[in-house]
Amino acid sequence: MSDRTVDAAVIGAGIGGLAAGIALRAAGVSVVVYESGERLRPVGAGLSIWPNGVKALRALGLGQIADDAPRGGGALRRADGTELAGFDPEAIADRYGAPLVALDRGELHGALLAGLGQERLRLGMRAIGLDEDVVRFADGSEARAALVVGADGLGSVVRERLLRDGEPADSGIVAFRGLSDWSGPVPAGEWWGKRSIAGLLPLASGAVYWYLAARGEPDPDLLADRLTEYGPPLPAIAARTAPADVLCHRLYDRPPAQRWSDGAATLLGDAAHPMLPFLGQGACSALEDAVALGGAVAASADIRAALVEYERRRVGRTASLVRGSRRAASVALLGSGLARRLRDALVGRAPESVRLRQLDAAVGR
């Protein structure tokens, strides 16, 4: 016997899972979100939410958090700080109908949880299997649901049951990330180094989100050496983060899948289409997934038909983002001096109108 019967069970309470819960509630579905952790601990520090992600937040009724956030923009620079190209925040907002904003991941997570409702969240529920419409948990309990949504990230239990396509692919790239209490001026944007890339993003809280990605091993002790090629103030800002608070991990993705669903179970976010972070679309695409899933369920009384429509809307778009993120990583992490000089020259000479058009495929219009 199942311990609980619900209309929809969402597995995973990350950004995508909470957003899916909100969207399904809006579609009139009784939903419960199950999270393996005993408490919610958002993984990461800061996020760039591009206009498509802001539009998804608005559709979920959470536009205020984006409206209150700093608008993103900044510049692309060489490692020494020489500016190659700038991005005007107003030009981005005008072109795409919504701004690029900087959000603290924890604040976004909290807003999503408030939108869902704490009463719809079950903590300490680690999914270990899926049999037809029954989710099994490590504590021996089960949940029967008319719709199961796997939003359980890279190592998705639901994906293993649906697709059985093995482990995600190690990109060979390591990311270092953190929040700094830096109080001086913050030149927002990205710096391109030799086989590495770094960036700064001021947040509404007053903290500064910084990151560095490079090919190599996930050793926190290597961060200081990686930062030596970068001009001020990037190394000083990163140094204001306590070593114990620096996040260091490998980056993974998967080749795009042709389908995500089986019967009345489907995938969302990193469980469906993990991507490298070089287009800034991981969280944005998970939010878009949630809106599309809620819309498809609202439009059809047949769950399986709704999932066909959900995949129609999302599989092709996310596949292009996965591939585009891989290409962007190759461009950002060039090792050859000649290749880097050619890249920098092309970026530096391109008019802003051209640079904005290059964002269209990722951001959409």
Secondary structure, 3 states (H helix, E strand, C coil): CCCEEEEEEEECCCHHHHHHHHHHHHCCCCEEEECCCCCCCCCCCEEEECHHHHHHHHHCCCHHHHHCCCECCCEEEECCCCEEEECCHHHHHHHHCCCCEEEEHHHHHHHHHHHHCHHHEECCCCEEEEECCEEEECCCCEEEEEEEEECCCCCCHHHHHHCCCCCCEEEEEEEEEEEECCCCCCCCEEEECCCEEEEEEECCCCCEEEEEEEECCCCHHHHHHHHCCCCCCHHHHHHCCCHHHCEEEEEEECCCCCCCCECCEEECHHHCCCCCHHHCCHHHHHHHHHHHHHHHHHHCCCHHHHHHHHHHHHHHHHHHHHHHHHHHHHHHCCCCHHHHHHHHHHHHHCCHHHHHHHCHHHHCC
